[in-house]
């Protein structure tokens, strides 16, 4: 019994929804309220299964490409951003396109366009095939080379000349800087972007995990498998000292055997995860003797983003970023 009384949960803060995700989900819900269903969304609005299924129940249809959207309909572009070609395709099909791209991703797009205009070769640190990387690459395909990790950085080949780096916003901060250092050794004239590309929310969630990881026998990260920042959180947790880190979509994916010999459980969630899923995990843990929850907060997030211009009329959108 004494051992059972020592069981505890360290709950990370900040966790869950970031400003960009909140804006994207609100964009779809406001489009539904203003125009009514059907509203089409190209790709997943954010990388979370629960969010996508909840929006489907409200009348949203998710598609892979614009050609699946009936001509003249409304289509929302996801938080991850799209290439210019996607806008052109929408225009050709007479679609009303509402852009829910996170403003921090848009910033990286603008940096890519500027470097391309100045004839830089751009080394884009990110995962090939990820929607954000596809969108950014589409802004300057002739100038961008994707670099996946430090090992890839040792092999990547570019022509002599001006070179700059950018990154996907949802990566591990530490691995990204490791990759940059390899690139800098190989290309001494490498130019840094004007500001951090990795988003504030990604950094904040990783930082609090680093704070609690060494005290955790087990770290539970709530987030979907295709959520890059959620996967990175689990990796960061193990690298920072957690004995074990697991990623789950929701509490139903947890197995009681995972708690064998465990006294301290850390809990966090990726930037596209609604808080209800975290609370369900906490309830699951409480039912198994982990009712003592201590929230560890390393910073407080206050940033908000205005909705796309098509949806601002009639609303108070005084929040800005």
Protein Blocks (a to p, Z undefined) as FASTA:
>chain_A
ZZmmmgccdddddehjdfklmmmmmmmmmmmmmnopadddehjfbacfklmmmmmmnopa
cdfbfklpcghiacdddfkopafklmmmmmmnopacddfbdfklmmmmmmmmmmmmnopa
cdddddehiaklmmmmmmmmmlpccdfblmlmmmoccdeddddddddfkbcfklmmmmmm
mmmmmmmmbccdfbdfbdfklmmmmmmmmmmmmmpmbdcdeddfklmklmmmmmmmmmno
pabdcddfblklpcfklmgopabdcddddfkbcfklmmmmmmmmmmnopabccdddfbdc
fbdcdddfklmgopacfbcZZ
